[in-house]
Amino acid sequence: MANEKKLVQSITAREEDFAQWYTDVVKEAKLCDYSNVKGCLNYLPNGYAIWENIQRDLDKRFKETGVENVYLPVLIPESLLQKEKDHIEGFAPEVAWVTKGGTEDLEERFCIRPTSETLFCDHWQKVVKSYRDLPLVWNQWCSVLRWEKTTRPFLRSREFLWQEGHTLHATAEEAEARTKMMFKVYQDFVQDDLAIPLVCGKKTESEKFAGAKDTYTIEALMPDGKALQSGTSHFFGNSFPDSFEIKYLDKENKLHSAYETSWGLSTRIIGAIIMVHGDDSGLVLPPRIAPTQTMIIPIAQHKEGVLEKAKELYNRLKENGIRVKIDESDTTPGFKFAEQEMLGIPTRIEIGPKDIENNQVVVVRRDNGEKITINFDLIEKELPTILESIQKDMFTRAKLALEDHIFEANTMDEMKEIANNKIGLIKANWCGDPECEDNIKAETGGFGSRCMQEEDQKEVHGKCICCGKDAKHKVVWGKAY
Amino acid sequence: MANEKKLVQSITAREEDFAQWYTDVVKEAKLCDYSNVKGCLNYLPNGYAIWENIQRDLDKRFKETGVENVYLPVLIPESLLQKEKDHIEGFAPEVAWVTKGGTEDLEERFCIRPTSETLFCDHWQKVVKSYRDLPLVWNQWCSVLRWEKTTRPFLRSREFLWQEGHTLHATAEEAEARTKMMFKVYQDFVQDDLAIPLVCGKKTESEKFAGAKDTYTIEALMPDGKALQSGTSHFFGNSFPDSFEIKYLDKENKLHSAYETSWGLSTRIIGAIIMVHGDDSGLVLPPRIAPTQTMIIPIAQHKEGVLEKAKELYNRLKENGIRVKIDESDTTPGFKFAEQEMLGIPTRIEIGPKDIENNQVVVVRRDNGEKITINFDLIEKELPTILESIQKDMFTRAKLALEDHIFEANTMDEMKEIANNKIGLIKANWCGDPECEDNIKAETGGFGSRCMQEEDQKEVHGKCICCGKDAKHKVVWGKAY
């Protein structure tokens, strides 16, 4: 059992050093690693397969709302990036510049896209003429590059994979409705498919996306108490469209402004999956996006009939649409168990001579270790139910953990007290002044405004915990990744 | 009918000007357009949806052979690109260079990947230690950039979308087998799913990929007589792995070289689909990769019951997995027909008051204009059969056209005669000397070596048509895109 021990020992305990535990899981589960291109990741098969499943599920949700996919260039001319003032201020310091093509120096330099609002608007300016051309509801799956100084696997890297949706509408109302619709799509996807509970709401003025009028965010709470911004949906109003001179002729033949949205979710979310669900044995993947949903592990596989029976099981599960693998490698069952646990495969099926004798298999749940004995003939009926239970239980557990770590503060002292002694998010009233926002962050040792939940804004009573003036918003404050 | 006429008139006839016809189809079917980034395309919804279907079908074929997907960085450090001598010579003149990140000048410049052999090898050098780590059978879907001077939609652009597979093996035999396996996957995919017949074989020395030992190519013949290289599979031997010092310990604990392959297919293939199948009414898409397989067009849609019946039809077809749309727009049926034809949607279903009375619909095939009357209750059973017939007929027609345009030449005079008077490819013997290869191309006005078909190489008799020495190969010669 030396190998088995070694595999398990290679992970730091979460209690001991959470950041090191995260790094260990990413490495031992072979999700990604750093390339020799500083700050850029290699997304390896185990990590990329999770992203492929995220793409598949999320893209289906997009298309059900009428989204069409496109692909626009990786390069943006500098003059284009500069067309929207706030946008260039936000992005110019962190883009990579192409100055040479082949052997010639370029007359105008290009940046590698950090985001593509400018390219979409530039195209729309050419093609949008009439109300008949609207709405345009587009999305692209691609990578973007931002010249970050500090990087961490999935959470922050120079190049990352994402989808960026961009839409153009005839009216502000329609664009706002689309912004909120995609905000809701993200919530449903992350909660239902990734089993990650969320705190969702509008960003404050100072936390908005560069150039946006409103930004809506979904935030997940990590076990170390930090929030992870996991997806954003932006309403731009007509700022970009006007900067790019996008106008359309309405039914009365009058020129009108157009209204824009954009929304994105990135490979960062894989970091949230790792942290929210993982344990000291490694990754724990939600069944709906797990690349492998069950690993069949034959016990005493050299004994007659065991491998045959395991393969029969494999074929039956595969035919029933379950993502199944079989581990026939020449190692001990204990080693195989440890590996399946490290990879976060939601269930394993143990099948040995004794099970075959009793016409049964043992299913072991990765999330809680529960062992379930199932009649061999019923496995393809029972396993999907078990997988759905795991999905639901993972969400419920995470939801309880989140609720346990949201606190309320009525004064600055209360907030500092919580900030110093608890792990999690704090709700507190705010007047709306950016100066108070900054002060609160400074005095609490880094609790910035994460978002303003809609349900909390209906009737805001009381005073700003910083300046004591009448509060306008109840804000969720937290430290952030 | 003014609109209808306008739509049809906007395409140049193929006979009149084939290149202009191509440009017109790309534009009118809204597949892609040039962005303001010189030489780079915007892949628009109609064009990108074709690529998504290609990805889905081809990726499935890959995974059935054990391929795993990954994603490696968009940037390559210059020192890495230089590690393999032939490779850098091939690519250095046509890459874009990043020299600045954020506000700092970079110590080492990066190129935007023109292809990723170097990045894969660099990663493998770190992780491959033992025979147990092999084989590695990886692929990535991404874009690459090559600083081309002349560009044409899909056929040649600075940035294009592709997949690049990279594999590493313990033995040369295994790597060669994988090279040929992927060569076969491409042939099957392009012929079966895209209905494009191919001429396939090995490239000559001078036409190989930079750094490869063998290159296998699939070539399609366009109606203007030019060949389009549509996919390639390369065997590298141990040249790259040795340059990158990738060595593994075999079962006897001895250090061994590793062997590499790579293989790619790009959005260029969309150009082949357009040219091979298109006609003077626009695009004709093979049903298996058509984003929409049938368009329901209601006739006299304002009459009672017509739209209801059309929608019933839509729902039934959708439930049966057919990619269906319904055109309820406020234009004439004639206009809708012209548009469906321009977009290359394989079938349309006409349903009007008379059809409803007779409990029938009329299916019109895009490929040959045939009208088929079908009992309304049987449509979801009959339509898949019609779509499969279209798929097969499109391939058969294209295959006959290809066979009609492959000629044989026994002397240089014969070859020149054919080159001057016919459209297509020419088979002729060659001694293997690159000088003769160049001469043949020069004397025939551009007929370069496309490939050497395996079935033609078994017994090569006769003389090189250029120098008269004993022939070693029978080569397919042609002009190329």
HADDOCK unambig.tbl for C-alpha pairs under 7 A between the chains (distance, minus, plus):
assign (segid A and resid 35 and name CA) (segid B and resid 123 and name CA) 6.96 0.50 0.50
assign (segid A and resid 37 and name CA) (segid B and resid 75 and name CA) 6.97 0.50 0.50
assign (segid A and resid 37 and name CA) (segid B and resid 76 and name CA) 6.83 0.50 0.50
assign (segid A and resid 37 and name CA) (segid B and resid 77 and name CA) 6.64 0.50 0.50
assign (segid A and resid 40 and name CA) (segid B and resid 73 and name CA) 6.19 0.50 0.50
assign (segid A and resid 41 and name CA) (segid B and resid 72 and name CA) 6.85 0.50 0.50
assign (segid A and resid 41 and name CA) (segid B and resid 73 and name CA) 6.54 0.50 0.50
assign (segid A and resid 42 and name CA) (segid B and resid 71 and name CA) 6.03 0.50 0.50
assign (segid A and resid 42 and name CA) (segid B and resid 72 and name CA) 4.65 0.50 0.50
assign (segid A and resid 42 and name CA) (segid B and resid 73 and name CA) 6.47 0.50 0.50
assign (segid A and resid 43 and name CA) (segid B and resid 70 and name CA) 5.50 0.50 0.50
assign (segid A and resid 43 and name CA) (segid B and resid 71 and name CA) 4.91 0.50 0.50
assign (segid A and resid 43 and name CA) (segid B and resid 72 and name CA) 6.19 0.50 0.50
assign (segid A and resid 44 and name CA) (segid B and resid 70 and name CA) 5.11 0.50 0.50
assign (segid A and resid 44 and name CA) (segid B and resid 71 and name CA) 6.85 0.50 0.50
assign (segid A and resid 45 and name CA) (segid B and resid 68 and name CA) 5.82 0.50 0.50
assign (segid A and resid 45 and name CA) (segid B and resid 69 and name CA) 5.67 0.50 0.50
assign (segid A and resid 45 and name CA) (segid B and resid 70 and name CA) 5.19 0.50 0.50
assign (segid A and resid 48 and name CA) (segid B and resid 69 and name CA) 6.61 0.50 0.50
assign (segid A and resid 48 and name CA) (segid B and resid 70 and name CA) 5.48 0.50 0.50
assign (segid A and resid 48 and name CA) (segid B and resid 71 and name CA) 6.99 0.50 0.50
assign (segid A and resid 68 and name CA) (segid B and resid 45 and name CA) 5.81 0.50 0.50
assign (segid A and resid 69 and name CA) (segid B and resid 45 and name CA) 5.66 0.50 0.50
assign (segid A and resid 69 and name CA) (segid B and resid 48 and name CA) 6.61 0.50 0.50
assign (segid A and resid 69 and name CA) (segid B and resid 49 and name CA) 6.99 0.50 0.50
assign (segid A and resid 70 and name CA) (segid B and resid 43 and name CA) 5.50 0.50 0.50
assign (segid A and resid 70 and name CA) (segid B and resid 44 and name CA) 5.10 0.50 0.50
assign (segid A and resid 70 and name CA) (segid B and resid 45 and name CA) 5.18 0.50 0.50
assign (segid A and resid 70 and name CA) (segid B and resid 48 and name CA) 5.47 0.50 0.50
assign (segid A and resid 71 and name CA) (segid B and resid 42 and name CA) 6.04 0.50 0.50
assign (segid A and resid 71 and name CA) (segid B and resid 43 and name CA) 4.90 0.50 0.50
assign (segid A and resid 71 and name CA) (segid B and resid 44 and name CA) 6.84 0.50 0.50
assign (segid A and resid 71 and name CA) (segid B and resid 48 and name CA) 6.98 0.50 0.50
assign (segid A and resid 72 and name CA) (segid B and resid 41 and name CA) 6.85 0.50 0.50
assign (segid A and resid 72 and name CA) (segid B and resid 42 and name CA) 4.66 0.50 0.50
assign (segid A and resid 72 and name CA) (segid B and resid 43 and name CA) 6.18 0.50 0.50
assign (segid A and resid 73 and name CA) (segid B and resid 40 and name CA) 6.20 0.50 0.50
assign (segid A and resid 73 and name CA) (segid B and resid 41 and name CA) 6.55 0.50 0.50
assign (segid A and resid 73 and name CA) (segid B and resid 42 and name CA) 6.47 0.50 0.50
assign (segid A and resid 75 and name CA) (segid B and resid 37 and name CA) 6.97 0.50 0.50
assign (segid A and resid 76 and name CA) (segid B and resid 37 and name CA) 6.83 0.50 0.50
assign (segid A and resid 77 and name CA) (segid B and resid 37 and name CA) 6.64 0.50 0.50
assign (segid A and resid 92 and name CA) (segid B and resid 102 and name CA) 6.94 0.50 0.50
assign (segid A and resid 93 and name CA) (segid B and resid 102 and name CA) 4.74 0.50 0.50
assign (segid A and resid 93 and name CA) (segid B and resid 103 and name CA) 5.98 0.50 0.50
assign (segid A and resid 94 and name CA) (segid B and resid 102 and name CA) 4.31 0.50 0.50
assign (segid A and resid 95 and name CA) (segid B and resid 101 and name CA) 6.03 0.50 0.50
assign (segid A and resid 95 and name CA) (segid B and resid 102 and name CA) 4.93 0.50 0.50
assign (segid A and resid 96 and name CA) (segid B and resid 98 and name CA) 6.61 0.50 0.50
assign (segid A and resid 96 and name CA) (segid B and resid 100 and name CA) 5.72 0.50 0.50
assign (segid A and resid 96 and name CA) (segid B and resid 101 and name CA) 4.24 0.50 0.50
assign (segid A and resid 96 and name CA) (segid B and resid 102 and name CA) 5.76 0.50 0.50
assign (segid A and resid 97 and name CA) (segid B and resid 98 and name CA) 5.38 0.50 0.50
assign (segid A and resid 97 and name CA) (segid B and resid 99 and name CA) 6.31 0.50 0.50
assign (segid A and resid 97 and name CA) (segid B and resid 100 and name CA) 5.11 0.50 0.50
assign (segid A and resid 97 and name CA) (segid B and resid 101 and name CA) 6.23 0.50 0.50
assign (segid A and resid 98 and name CA) (segid B and resid 96 and name CA) 6.61 0.50 0.50
assign (segid A and resid 98 and name CA) (segid B and resid 97 and name CA) 5.39 0.50 0.50
assign (segid A and resid 98 and name CA) (segid B and resid 98 and name CA) 4.16 0.50 0.50
assign (segid A and resid 98 and name CA) (segid B and resid 99 and name CA) 6.25 0.50 0.50
assign (segid A and resid 99 and name CA) (segid B and resid 97 and name CA) 6.31 0.50 0.50
assign (segid A and resid 99 and name CA) (segid B and resid 98 and name CA) 6.24 0.50 0.50
assign (segid A and resid 99 and name CA) (segid B and resid 99 and name CA) 6.43 0.50 0.50
assign (segid A and resid 100 and name CA) (segid B and resid 96 and name CA) 5.71 0.50 0.50
assign (segid A and resid 100 and name CA) (segid B and resid 97 and name CA) 5.10 0.50 0.50
assign (segid A and resid 101 and name CA) (segid B and resid 95 and name CA) 6.01 0.50 0.50
assign (segid A and resid 101 and name CA) (segid B and resid 96 and name CA) 4.22 0.50 0.50
assign (segid A and resid 101 and name CA) (segid B and resid 97 and name CA) 6.22 0.50 0.50
assign (segid A and resid 101 and name CA) (segid B and resid 147 and name CA) 6.01 0.50 0.50
assign (segid A and resid 102 and name CA) (segid B and resid 92 and name CA) 6.94 0.50 0.50
assign (segid A and resid 102 and name CA) (segid B and resid 93 and name CA) 4.75 0.50 0.50
assign (segid A and resid 102 and name CA) (segid B and resid 94 and name CA) 4.30 0.50 0.50
assign (segid A and resid 102 and name CA) (segid B and resid 95 and name CA) 4.92 0.50 0.50
assign (segid A and resid 102 and name CA) (segid B and resid 96 and name CA) 5.75 0.50 0.50
assign (segid A and resid 102 and name CA) (segid B and resid 147 and name CA) 5.83 0.50 0.50
assign (segid A and resid 103 and name CA) (segid B and resid 93 and name CA) 5.99 0.50 0.50
assign (segid A and resid 123 and name CA) (segid B and resid 35 and name CA) 6.94 0.50 0.50
assign (segid A and resid 147 and name CA) (segid B and resid 101 and name CA) 6.01 0.50 0.50
assign (segid A and resid 147 and name CA) (segid B and resid 102 and name CA) 5.84 0.50 0.50
